[in-house]
Amino acid sequence: MEKSDIAPDTFLIGIAASPGVAIGETFLVNRTRMIPVERPISADEAPSQVEAFLEAVRLSKAQLEEVKASVADRSLAEHLYIIDTHLLILDDEMLIRETISRIEQEQVNAEGALKRVLARFRQVFDSIDDEYLRERRSDIDFVGDRLLRNLMGKGQQSLSEIDQKAIVVAHDLSPADTMQMDREKIIGFITDVGGPTSHTAILSRSLAIPAVVGLETASTYIPGGIPAIIDGSHGMVILNPSPETFREYLEKKQFLEYQEKELLCYRDLPAVTLDDCRISLRGNVEVSEEIPYVIEQGAEGVGLFRTEFLYMNRLVPPDEAEQFEIFREIVTRMAPHPVTIRTLDVGGDKFVPEINLADEANPAMGLRGIRFSLKEVRLLKEQLRAILRASAFGKVRIMFPLISGISEIRACKEYFEEIKAELSSEGVAFDPTTKMGIMIETPSAALLADRLAREVDFFSVGTNDLIQYLLAVDRGNEHVAYLYEPLHPAVLRALRTICSAAEENGIEVGMCGEMAGDPLYALVLLGLGFRELSMNAPGIPRVKRILRQVRRADADDLLEQLMLCDTAQEASSWLEEEMARRFPDLFGAPAI
């Protein structure tokens, strides 16, 4: 499409991936997915096709190593683990062995054999219920695309070629793309694919670059060199903005930049209300490389360390020693603040060959979370040993996911005590006072909160799953996602029940779902009784500022008014108006 074909003020709606406003011209990156052509080969051709494939693997590794060596930006260097993940995939014996096997046994060319193997890998990831883990399919796509391009003799366009300030438009961006960019030149991202947990979104937030993803076909009709505006906070892109729209968003951009600087003043201050009610704000973390950014945003520890990443893109699960080293590093870097480590939370999908479970018709309610761990006890015990050993180096808490009843937590406690006894008898150092808690994310756990509270040291509410289960809504399904409502009366009642049970039994209660990091809900959660909120790092300063400007009584009054609402829509409208009235600079201005 030509520039002249784009009407003034053409609005596009995607997924808000990284907040902020970017104003500039577009730069179209050619990231068309490679479509290999399969063809049959003779037995005599197989050796040359195998060698061509192995040469593509070697070249791909060399290219990624070159990217790693070229990264001088410290904030980008913290994300080199993503490149390491891609290198691990290129070393994956299953990928290499199966591709070679298909070339030789099925007598198909290298491109065709690789295409078939990648399709099987993608199928596994597409069946995963967890949004974060499902997004990791992009790693397979990026590596596969690089291999195919090298096999087919196609070049790898680099963002380092951009020589002026621009908003990048692409089908998708790999970690290698973003790490080669000049931050002085790249001011925003627009992609067809991806979600809030995609690598592009994670890196954009870390680098404070506005981004909108999930626009589906934007790269096919947005031309290069056209004026554009990104509103990364609302998932909006405006092409060919009119003078009036340009002025409005320039004002908003200047306001947001001032606000960001002002919020940094809160980084080292405690999250304490005007009447001395203290709330711990902590970070949700996937990998240790995120720790510096979490600290930079003022987190007082890690409220959720997801261990699933350790088990992905590999032939065998990580052993105790490997997990211990990773946990020790995180605990040491966060000291003296606590680190809450969640045990493996995966479903019955085959992440590594050693874990091979049958397909499930409904994996969201199948063998996942603690159910999986109690079936694969060896993996659970290894992880508990690694976590407890890391507790010798700082404050650690262990958390079990998807608990639905008393029997599960008692089984976990037995293994927990068994491992503690083993370590003691072996003379291995650990903290015997390490706390053990559970995630409350099933309706049964919410209803049994009073009894579960007698069994554990703390609760952490996982709102992402709890809301889905309570309302019978798959938020990933575009047809019913609008029913995913954090302020639904049933959700608020469940949260109040959980907090009351925790208070009555004298245990800590926190939240680690997305609801915890949304400033809109800060006073609601304070009124409910949450005293620990764990979130993605960028949300910490905003939530902290709100909490430091109110009294506990203000939150109690707000909550009572909210509990009177009959519908989620009524509650949302009232809360948005109330928060805009109380905090106009955060919620009510400037209007667009």
Summary of the structure (lengths in Angstrom):
residues: 592
radius of gyration: 24.8
end to end distance: 28.3
largest distance: 80.7
contacts: 2046
relative contact order: 0.10
helix: 52%
strand: 14%
